Amino acid sequence: MRSNVPDHDPVETQEWLDSLDAVVESDGRERMGFLLDTLDQQELTGQIDVVRNERRQSIENAPYGLVEEEIFHQLFPAGHPYYASVIGSHADLEAARLEDVRGFFREYYAPSNASLAIVGDIDKTQARALVEKYFGPLTAGPPVAKPAVTTPPITAEKRVTVTDKVELPRLYMAWLTAPIYQPGDAEADLLAALLGGGKSSRLYKDLVYDKKIAQDVTAQQYSLTLGSVFIVQATAKPGVTLAQLETAIDAQLARLRSEGPTQEELDRARNGIETRIVRGLESLGGFGGVADRLNQYNHFLGNPGFLAQDIGRYRAATPATLRDVAARTLTSTARVLIEGVPGEKVLQDVPRRPVAAGKPQPLPPDTAAWRATQPAAGPASNLALPVPQRFTLSNGLTVLLLEQHKLPVFAASLYVLRGSEANPPQLPGLAAFTADMLDEGTATRPALRLAD
């Protein structure tokens, strides 16, 4: 939870809205309709303790966690929905009152402010009837206006140093970029991929392989409603200064702004992004799965069938459009530069606040007796598993071939029938180390060629 109202991005609302995966609780009472029936101060205090511990684990005790939190403090002004971490500060959490949670629940956690995607082996008529049964009687909440927030641009470079208990210094460069699904958003995704999206990217080749001054380097576009965030991060090798990393990164950025990428780089970046989208459709649930993607398109655009247009955004990009976006946004005067260096970890912890006991607020009684009983499981559907073709090559390799034509995806996996059980006692971990070396190059294709 956090003291200021979250924006409408899924990542921003996750802490508040939890999920609809467990819409029917063990006692048969839907969370959306009846959470306030049992919410009291004791439960809230317990959850505050849980979330404070999550903050300690995920941010304060994680290497560079405090450094990364500072990026958003510098990109956005205090009071902006993106200024604070979604999980909130200790002060935010201790300031939360029972009535704050109740008020938030009444305003946002309502059927009229939610969307539900159901995907899988279902009977549409039956599924609709069940949704009507469980959600239909719930009272719609008040109209929810989208945040009227203007994100101010960065007009001069900001530099901040944050100390943390880390072994190696790390450099972060961050920019504000186009909001999600707006012109320039897809181009920023592609720029991130070709700059720092794996071993075939420009920065990885230059800083890790050629100059050997970085342990790792990545680039990422975080697409958000009120302005997206583009981040380049690089971890220095022992004995290398962050100034050396900055110089090398700036040289690659200047080259990208003036020349743009090659068509080959663009094709590789686009193929990677499109592949991730399509591979996600092999899963019904989870992040990037069919249900998640339908809901995301509906949430941001009001169009759950946006998949073809989404892929079209990336296919429409050209080296010239990427060069223009880089020249317009990825400049030294419009960025935040954060140095994470070894040193003392400075925590802004606060003591636990004593609170008076509170009771759940009485709500009108639920007259539907069937809600008191958890729904029974339905009959199991018929399971028909595909049978692969099996044959053996002349060299003895056994091949299992399974054809599926619902998605334009080809995948191959090679399994070697020997692993850690074959490790010599004096060389534990040899099999895992050997496996890790398989993509580090061969006699005919070095590691970067394999990555390409």
C-alpha positions as CSV (number, residue, x, y, z in Angstrom):
1,M,0.0,0.0,0.0
2,R,1.0,3.6,-0.4
3,S,-0.3,6.9,0.9
4,N,-0.9,8.4,-2.6
5,V,-3.4,7.1,-5.1
6,P,-1.8,4.6,-7.6
7,D,-2.0,5.2,-11.3
8,H,-3.9,2.8,-13.6
9,D,-0.9,0.8,-14.7
10,P,-1.0,-2.9,-13.7
11,V,2.4,-2.6,-11.9
12,E,1.1,0.4,-9.9
13,T,-2.1,-1.2,-8.8
14,Q,-0.7,-4.7,-8.0
15,E,-0.1,-4.0,-4.4
16,W,-3.6,-2.6,-3.9
17,L,-5.8,-4.7,-6.0
18,D,-4.0,-8.0,-5.5
19,S,-5.5,-10.2,-8.1
20,L,-8.7,-11.9,-9.3
21,D,-7.1,-15.3,-9.4
22,A,-8.7,-16.2,-6.0
23,V,-12.0,-14.4,-6.4
24,V,-13.8,-17.0,-4.3
25,E,-12.4,-17.3,-0.8
26,S,-12.3,-20.5,1.3
27,D,-15.5,-19.3,3.1
28,G,-17.3,-18.7,-0.2
29,R,-17.4,-14.9,0.2
30,E,-16.0,-12.9,-2.7
31,R,-13.2,-10.6,-1.8
32,M,-14.5,-7.8,-4.1
33,G,-17.9,-7.8,-2.5
34,F,-17.2,-8.6,1.1
35,L,-13.6,-7.9,2.2
36,L,-14.8,-5.1,4.5
37,D,-16.9,-7.5,6.4
38,T,-13.9,-8.9,8.2
39,L,-11.3,-6.1,7.9
40,D,-10.3,-4.8,11.3
41,Q,-7.3,-3.0,12.8
42,Q,-5.7,-6.2,13.9
43,E,-5.7,-7.6,10.4
44,L,-4.4,-4.3,9.0
45,T,-1.6,-4.1,11.5
46,G,-0.6,-7.6,10.6
47,Q,-0.5,-6.8,6.9
48,I,1.5,-3.6,7.5
49,D,4.1,-5.7,9.2
50,V,4.1,-8.2,6.3
51,V,4.5,-5.4,3.7
52,R,7.2,-3.7,5.7
53,N,9.1,-7.0,5.8
54,E,8.6,-7.3,2.0
55,R,10.1,-3.9,1.5
56,R,13.1,-4.9,3.6
57,Q,13.6,-8.0,1.5
58,S,12.9,-6.7,-2.0
59,I,14.4,-3.2,-1.7
60,E,16.5,-2.5,1.4
61,N,18.2,-5.9,1.6
62,A,18.6,-6.4,-2.2
63,P,21.8,-5.3,-3.8
64,Y,21.3,-1.9,-5.5
65,G,17.7,-1.8,-4.4
66,L,17.9,1.6,-2.7
67,V,19.9,2.9,-5.7
68,E,17.1,1.9,-8.1
69,E,14.5,3.4,-5.9
70,E,16.3,6.7,-6.1
71,I,16.0,6.7,-9.9
72,F,12.2,7.3,-9.6
73,H,12.8,9.9,-6.9
74,Q,14.9,11.9,-9.3
75,L,12.7,11.4,-12.4
76,F,9.4,12.4,-10.8
77,P,8.6,15.2,-8.3
78,A,7.4,14.4,-4.8
79,G,3.6,13.8,-4.9
80,H,3.7,12.3,-8.4
81,P,2.2,8.8,-8.6
82,Y,5.5,7.3,-9.8
83,Y,7.7,9.1,-7.2
84,A,7.2,6.5,-4.5
85,S,7.9,2.8,-4.8
86,V,4.7,0.9,-5.2
87,I,5.3,-0.9,-1.9
88,G,5.7,2.5,-0.2
89,S,8.1,3.6,2.5
90,H,8.0,2.6,6.1
91,A,6.6,6.0,6.9
92,D,3.9,5.5,4.3
93,L,2.9,2.1,5.6
94,E,2.8,3.2,9.3
95,A,0.7,6.2,8.3
96,A,-2.0,4.0,6.8
97,R,-5.2,4.1,8.8
98,L,-8.0,1.6,8.7
99,E,-10.3,4.2,7.2
100,D,-7.8,4.9,4.4
101,V,-8.0,1.2,3.4
102,R,-11.8,1.2,3.6
103,G,-12.0,4.4,1.6
104,F,-9.7,3.1,-1.1
105,F,-11.5,-0.2,-1.3
106,R,-14.9,1.5,-1.7
107,E,-13.6,3.8,-4.4
108,Y,-11.4,1.5,-6.5
109,Y,-12.1,-2.1,-5.7
110,A,-15.5,-2.3,-7.5
111,P,-16.9,-4.1,-10.5
112,S,-17.2,-0.9,-12.4
113,N,-13.5,-0.2,-12.1
114,A,-12.3,-3.8,-13.0
115,S,-12.0,-6.0,-16.0
116,L,-12.1,-9.8,-16.0
117,A,-10.5,-12.0,-18.7
118,I,-11.5,-15.7,-18.7
119,V,-9.4,-17.8,-21.1
120,G,-9.2,-21.6,-21.5
121,D,-11.2,-24.7,-22.1
122,I,-14.5,-23.3,-21.0
123,D,-18.2,-23.2,-22.0
124,K,-18.8,-19.6,-22.8
125,T,-22.5,-19.7,-21.8
126,Q,-21.7,-21.4,-18.5
127,A,-18.8,-19.1,-17.7
128,R,-21.0,-16.0,-18.4
129,A,-23.7,-17.4,-16.1
130,L,-21.1,-17.9,-13.3
131,V,-19.7,-14.4,-13.7
132,E,-23.3,-13.0,-13.5
133,K,-23.9,-15.1,-10.4
134,Y,-20.8,-14.1,-8.5
135,F,-20.2,-10.5,-9.7
136,G,-23.7,-9.4,-10.9
137,P,-25.1,-8.7,-7.4
138,L,-22.1,-6.7,-6.4
139,T,-22.6,-2.9,-6.2
140,A,-20.9,-0.8,-8.8
141,G,-18.5,1.7,-7.3
142,P,-18.4,5.4,-8.0
143,P,-17.0,6.7,-11.3
144,V,-13.2,6.7,-11.2
145,A,-11.4,9.5,-13.0
146,K,-8.0,8.9,-14.4
147,P,-5.2,10.8,-12.7
148,A,-4.9,14.4,-13.9
149,V,-1.2,14.4,-13.5
150,T,1.4,16.1,-15.8
151,T,4.8,14.7,-15.7
152,P,7.3,17.6,-16.0
153,P,10.2,17.0,-18.4
154,I,13.8,16.7,-17.4
155,T,15.5,19.8,-18.8
156,A,19.0,19.5,-17.2
157,E,21.0,16.5,-16.2
158,K,20.7,15.3,-12.6
159,R,23.5,13.5,-10.9
160,V,23.2,11.6,-7.6
161,T,25.4,9.2,-5.7
162,V,23.8,6.5,-3.5
163,T,25.9,4.3,-1.2
164,D,24.9,0.7,-0.6
165,K,26.5,-2.5,0.7
166,V,27.6,-3.8,-2.7
167,E,30.9,-5.1,-4.0
168,L,31.0,-3.3,-7.3
169,P,29.9,0.2,-8.4
170,R,27.0,0.4,-10.8
171,L,25.9,3.2,-13.1
172,Y,22.3,4.0,-14.0
173,M,21.2,6.4,-16.8
174,A,17.4,7.1,-17.0
175,W,15.2,9.2,-19.2
176,L,11.5,9.9,-19.5
177,T,10.0,8.5,-22.7
178,A,6.7,8.3,-24.5
179,P,3.7,6.9,-22.5
180,I,2.6,3.3,-23.1
181,Y,1.1,2.6,-26.6
182,Q,1.8,6.2,-27.6
183,P,4.0,7.2,-30.6
184,G,7.6,6.6,-29.6
185,D,6.9,3.8,-27.1
186,A,7.5,0.9,-29.5
187,E,10.6,2.7,-30.8
188,A,12.0,3.0,-27.3
189,D,11.3,-0.7,-26.8
190,L,13.4,-1.5,-29.9
191,L,16.1,1.0,-28.9
192,A,16.4,-0.8,-25.5
193,A,16.7,-4.2,-27.1
194,L,19.4,-3.2,-29.6
195,L,21.3,-1.2,-27.0
196,G,21.3,-3.6,-24.1
197,G,19.1,-6.6,-24.8
198,G,21.5,-9.4,-24.5
199,K,24.9,-10.4,-25.8
200,S,24.1,-9.2,-29.4
201,S,23.4,-5.7,-28.2
202,R,25.7,-2.7,-28.9
203,L,26.5,-2.0,-25.2
204,Y,27.1,-5.6,-24.3
205,K,29.5,-6.1,-27.2
206,D,31.4,-2.9,-26.6
207,L,31.6,-2.8,-22.8
208,V,31.6,-6.5,-21.8
209,Y,33.4,-8.2,-24.8
210,D,35.5,-5.6,-26.5
211,K,36.6,-3.1,-23.8
212,K,36.1,-5.6,-20.9
213,I,35.1,-2.8,-18.5
214,A,31.7,-4.0,-17.4
215,Q,30.5,-7.1,-15.7
216,D,27.1,-6.7,-17.3
217,V,25.0,-4.0,-19.1
218,T,21.3,-3.8,-19.8
219,A,18.8,-1.4,-21.2
220,Q,15.0,-1.5,-20.6
221,Q,11.9,0.5,-21.5
222,Y,9.3,0.5,-18.7
223,S,6.1,1.6,-20.4
224,L,3.7,3.5,-18.1
225,T,0.7,5.7,-18.5
226,L,2.0,9.0,-17.2
227,G,5.3,8.8,-19.0
228,S,7.6,5.8,-19.5
229,V,11.1,5.3,-18.2
230,F,14.1,4.2,-20.2
231,I,17.0,2.9,-18.1
232,V,20.6,1.8,-19.0
233,Q,22.5,0.1,-16.3
234,A,26.1,-1.1,-16.2
235,T,28.1,-2.8,-13.5
236,A,31.8,-2.0,-13.4
237,K,34.5,-4.7,-13.4
238,P,36.9,-4.5,-10.5
239,G,39.3,-1.6,-10.9
240,V,37.1,0.2,-13.5
241,T,35.6,3.6,-12.6
242,L,32.0,4.7,-13.4
243,A,33.5,7.5,-15.4
244,Q,34.9,5.0,-17.8
245,L,31.5,3.3,-18.1
246,E,29.8,6.7,-18.7
247,T,32.3,7.6,-21.4
248,A,31.8,4.3,-23.3
249,I,28.0,4.4,-23.0
250,D,27.8,8.1,-24.1
251,A,29.9,7.2,-27.2
252,Q,27.4,4.5,-28.2
253,L,24.4,6.8,-27.5
254,A,26.0,9.6,-29.6
255,R,26.6,7.2,-32.5
256,L,23.0,6.0,-32.2
257,R,21.6,9.5,-32.2
258,S,23.6,10.5,-35.3
259,E,23.6,7.3,-37.4
260,G,20.7,5.3,-36.1
261,P,20.8,1.5,-36.0
262,T,21.4,-0.8,-39.0
263,Q,18.5,-2.6,-40.6
264,E,20.0,-5.9,-39.3
265,E,20.0,-4.6,-35.7
266,L,16.4,-3.4,-36.0
267,D,15.3,-6.8,-37.5
268,R,17.0,-8.6,-34.6
269,A,15.5,-6.4,-32.0
270,R,12.0,-6.6,-33.6
271,N,12.2,-10.4,-33.9
272,G,13.1,-10.7,-30.2
273,I,10.2,-8.6,-29.1
274,E,7.7,-10.2,-31.5
275,T,8.9,-13.7,-30.4
276,R,8.3,-12.8,-26.7
277,I,4.8,-11.6,-27.5
278,V,3.9,-14.7,-29.5
279,R,5.6,-17.2,-27.1
280,G,3.6,-15.6,-24.3
281,L,0.4,-16.7,-26.1
282,E,1.4,-20.3,-25.5
283,S,0.3,-19.7,-21.8
284,L,-3.2,-19.0,-20.8
285,G,-2.4,-17.2,-17.6
286,G,0.6,-15.5,-16.0
287,F,2.4,-12.3,-17.1
288,G,2.3,-12.1,-20.9
289,G,-0.2,-15.0,-21.2
290,V,-3.4,-14.8,-23.2
291,A,-5.6,-13.6,-20.3
292,D,-3.1,-11.0,-19.2
293,R,-2.6,-9.6,-22.7
294,L,-6.4,-9.4,-23.4
295,N,-6.8,-7.6,-20.1
296,Q,-3.9,-5.2,-20.7
297,Y,-5.1,-4.1,-24.1
298,N,-8.6,-3.6,-22.7
299,H,-7.3,-1.8,-19.7
300,F,-5.1,0.7,-21.6
301,L,-6.9,1.0,-24.9
302,G,-10.4,-0.4,-24.4
303,N,-9.6,-2.8,-27.2
304,P,-8.8,-6.4,-26.2
305,G,-8.2,-7.3,-29.8
306,F,-5.2,-4.9,-30.2
307,L,-2.7,-7.7,-30.8
308,A,-2.2,-7.2,-34.5
309,Q,-1.9,-3.5,-34.1
310,D,0.5,-4.0,-31.3
311,I,2.8,-6.1,-33.4
312,G,2.3,-3.6,-36.2
313,R,3.8,-0.8,-34.1
314,Y,7.2,-2.6,-34.1
315,R,7.0,-3.7,-37.8
316,A,6.3,0.0,-38.8
317,A,9.6,1.2,-37.1
318,T,12.5,2.0,-39.4
319,P,16.2,2.8,-38.7
320,A,15.3,6.5,-39.3
321,T,12.4,6.6,-36.8
322,L,14.6,4.9,-34.2
323,R,17.4,7.5,-34.8
324,D,14.9,10.3,-34.5
325,V,13.5,9.0,-31.2
326,A,17.0,8.5,-29.8
327,A,18.0,12.0,-30.9
328,R,14.9,13.5,-29.3
329,T,14.8,11.7,-26.0
330,L,18.1,10.0,-25.1
331,T,20.1,13.2,-24.6
332,S,22.5,14.1,-21.8
333,T,20.5,17.1,-20.8
334,A,17.3,15.1,-20.3
335,R,18.6,12.3,-18.1
336,V,19.1,11.3,-14.5
337,L,22.4,9.7,-13.7
338,I,22.6,7.6,-10.5
339,E,25.9,6.2,-9.2
340,G,25.5,3.2,-6.9
341,V,28.8,2.8,-5.0
342,P,30.0,0.6,-2.1
343,G,29.4,2.3,1.3
344,E,27.0,2.6,4.1
345,K,23.4,1.6,3.5
346,V,21.2,4.5,4.7
347,L,17.7,3.3,5.7
348,Q,14.7,5.5,6.4
349,D,13.0,3.1,8.9
350,V,10.4,4.2,11.4
351,P,9.2,2.5,14.6
352,R,5.9,0.7,14.6
353,R,3.0,3.0,15.4
354,P,0.7,2.1,18.4
355,V,-2.8,2.0,17.2
356,A,-6.2,1.6,18.9
357,A,-8.2,-1.5,18.2
358,G,-10.9,-1.2,15.5
359,K,-13.8,-3.3,14.5
360,P,-15.1,-4.2,11.0
361,Q,-17.7,-1.8,9.8
362,P,-21.1,-3.5,9.6
363,L,-22.4,-3.9,6.1
364,P,-25.9,-4.8,4.9
365,P,-26.4,-8.6,5.4
366,D,-25.9,-10.8,2.4
367,T,-29.2,-12.5,1.7
368,A,-27.8,-15.1,-0.8
369,A,-27.5,-18.2,1.3
370,W,-25.5,-20.0,-1.4
371,R,-22.5,-17.7,-0.7
372,A,-21.8,-19.5,2.6
373,T,-20.7,-22.7,0.8
374,Q,-17.6,-22.9,-1.3
375,P,-18.4,-23.9,-4.9
376,A,-17.7,-27.6,-5.7
377,A,-15.4,-28.5,-8.5
378,G,-16.9,-29.2,-11.9
379,P,-16.5,-32.4,-13.8
380,A,-13.0,-33.0,-15.3
381,S,-12.8,-32.2,-19.0
382,N,-11.6,-34.8,-21.5
383,L,-7.8,-34.6,-21.8
384,A,-6.4,-35.5,-25.2
385,L,-2.6,-35.2,-25.2
386,P,-0.8,-34.9,-28.5
387,V,1.4,-37.9,-29.5
388,P,4.8,-37.0,-31.0
389,Q,6.4,-38.8,-33.9
390,R,9.6,-40.6,-32.8
391,F,12.5,-41.6,-35.0
392,T,16.3,-42.0,-34.8
393,L,18.9,-40.4,-37.0
394,S,21.8,-42.3,-38.5
395,N,24.1,-40.9,-35.8
396,G,21.9,-42.4,-33.1
397,L,20.1,-39.1,-32.1
398,T,16.6,-39.8,-30.9
399,V,14.1,-37.2,-32.2
400,L,10.6,-36.5,-30.9
401,L,8.7,-34.3,-33.3
402,L,5.4,-32.7,-32.3
403,E,3.5,-30.5,-34.8
404,Q,1.2,-27.7,-33.6
405,H,0.0,-25.0,-35.9
406,K,-1.9,-22.6,-33.7
407,L,1.1,-20.2,-33.3
408,P,3.9,-19.3,-35.7
409,V,6.6,-20.7,-33.4
410,F,9.3,-23.3,-33.9
411,A,11.3,-24.5,-30.9
412,A,13.9,-27.2,-30.4
413,S,15.4,-28.6,-27.2
414,L,18.5,-30.9,-27.1
415,Y,18.8,-33.1,-24.0
416,V,22.1,-34.9,-23.2
417,L,21.6,-38.0,-21.2
418,R,24.3,-37.3,-18.6
419,G,24.4,-34.6,-16.0
420,S,25.3,-33.8,-12.4
421,E,25.2,-37.5,-11.4
422,A,28.3,-37.9,-13.5
423,N,30.3,-35.2,-11.7
424,P,33.7,-36.5,-10.5
425,P,33.8,-36.2,-6.7
426,Q,36.8,-34.0,-6.9
427,L,35.1,-31.6,-9.4
428,P,31.6,-30.9,-8.1
429,G,29.6,-28.7,-10.5
430,L,31.5,-29.8,-13.6
431,A,28.3,-30.7,-15.5
432,A,26.6,-27.3,-14.8
433,F,29.8,-25.5,-15.7
434,T,30.0,-27.4,-19.0
435,A,26.4,-26.6,-19.8
436,D,27.0,-22.9,-19.1
437,M,29.9,-22.9,-21.6
438,L,27.8,-24.3,-24.5
439,D,26.6,-20.8,-25.6
440,E,30.0,-19.2,-25.1
441,G,31.2,-20.0,-28.6
442,T,32.4,-22.9,-30.8
443,A,35.3,-23.3,-33.2
444,T,33.3,-21.9,-36.0
445,R,30.9,-19.5,-34.3
446,P,32.1,-17.3,-31.4
447,A,29.7,-16.3,-28.6
448,L,28.6,-13.0,-30.2
449,R,27.8,-14.7,-33.5
450,L,25.7,-17.3,-31.6
451,A,23.9,-14.4,-29.9
452,D,23.3,-12.6,-33.2
